[in-house]
Structure formats: C-alpha cells, structure tokens
Amino acid sequence: MNFLGITLRKPTFLSLTLAAALSTLVWLIVISIANYHGAADPETAGAALVAFFWGGVCAALGLRFRQSREMILYVLGAAFFLTVYQGVYAAMTVI
C-alpha cells in the first residue's frame, strides 16, 4: 500500500486488534499513575487514548520514523484525530 510516496503495510485484523489492545493497556497504566498523583482529568485522559491508539495503528501500518515524510504523516494524522476529539469533547460538554 502506498500513500503520499510512503510504503505502508496493509494491516490485518489481528494486528489492528493487538495494536488497539496494547495501546489501551498502556493508556490504562499511564492514566492510573496520573490519577494516583492527581494529574488526570477526563479531557486529557481521552486525548491520551486517541494519541496512544494512533501510535498503535501507525505501528500496525508499518509507519516508522526513517524519513521526515513518515514523521510528517504521523504528526498530521495525530493532529487530525486530536482535533476531531477536541471538537467532539467540546460539543458534548456544552450540552
């Protein structure tokens, strides 16, 4: 699979499931430690989950930081998903 001149793997269902499970596990550990120290709020916890999940999906796609184009794709994807999350979170808290 090729996207913007970057060769990506076509992920299997199993690799995406494992990426989601492992990113959720890492998120639980990080948020548990932050909550223990009193530094976790719901907005930050959700943003951390989105960022960890995007990192897991990028690993399943085979996106590595060998070239600057791969890093730009990673950052743009993370920025997109975090912006969508912030918009949804803001819309839900207004109601």
C-alpha positions in Angstrom: 0.0 0.0 0.0 1.4 3.4 -1.0 0.3 6.7 0.5 2.0 10.0 -0.4 5.0 8.1 -1.6 5.4 6.2 1.7 5.1 2.5 1.5 2.8 1.1 4.2 1.8 -2.4 5.1 -1.8 -3.5 4.7 -2.7 -4.3 8.3 -4.5 -7.5 9.2 -7.5 -7.6 11.6 -5.3 -9.3 14.2 -2.6 -6.7 14.0 -5.1 -3.8 14.4 -6.8 -5.6 17.3 -3.4 -6.2 19.0 -2.5 -2.5 18.4 -5.8 -1.4 19.9 -5.5 -3.7 22.9 -1.8 -2.8 23.7 -2.5 0.9 23.3 -5.4 0.7 25.7 -3.3 -1.2 28.2 -0.5 1.4 28.0 -3.2 4.1 28.4 -4.7 2.4 31.5 -1.2 2.2 33.1 -0.4 5.9 32.3 -3.8 7.2 33.4 -3.7 5.1 36.6 -0.3 6.6 37.5 -1.5 10.1 36.6 -4.8 9.6 38.6 -2.8 8.4 41.6 -0.8 11.6 41.5 -3.9 13.7 40.9 -2.9 14.9 37.5 -5.6 13.2 35.4 -8.8 14.9 34.1 -11.3 13.4 31.6 -10.2 15.6 28.6 -6.6 14.8 28.9 -7.3 11.1 29.5 -9.3 11.0 26.3 -6.7 12.8 24.3 -4.0 10.4 25.6 -6.2 7.4 24.5 -6.5 8.9 21.0 -2.8 9.5 20.8 -1.8 6.1 22.0 -4.3 4.4 19.6 -3.0 6.4 16.7 0.5 5.3 17.6 -0.6 1.7 17.7 -2.3 2.0 14.3 0.8 3.6 12.8 2.9 0.6 14.1 0.4 -1.8 12.5 0.7 0.1 9.3 4.5 -0.2 9.5 5.0 3.6 9.8 8.5 4.1 11.1 10.4 7.3 11.5 13.1 6.6 8.9 12.2 9.6 6.8 10.9 13.0 7.5 7.8 12.3 5.3 6.8 9.4 7.6 7.2 11.7 10.7 5.1 14.4 9.0 2.4 11.8 8.2 2.4 10.6 11.8 2.1 14.2 13.2 -0.6 15.2 10.7 -2.6 12.1 11.5 -2.3 12.7 15.2 -3.2 16.4 14.8 -6.3 15.5 12.8 -7.6 12.9 15.2 -6.9 15.1 18.3 -8.7 18.0 16.6 -11.7 15.8 15.9 -11.6 14.6 19.5 -11.4 18.1 20.9 -14.4 19.1 18.8 -16.4 16.2 19.9 -15.5 16.7 23.5 -16.3 20.4 23.4 -19.7 19.6 21.8 -20.5 17.0 24.4 -19.6 19.3 27.4 -21.8 22.2 26.1 -24.9 20.1 26.3 
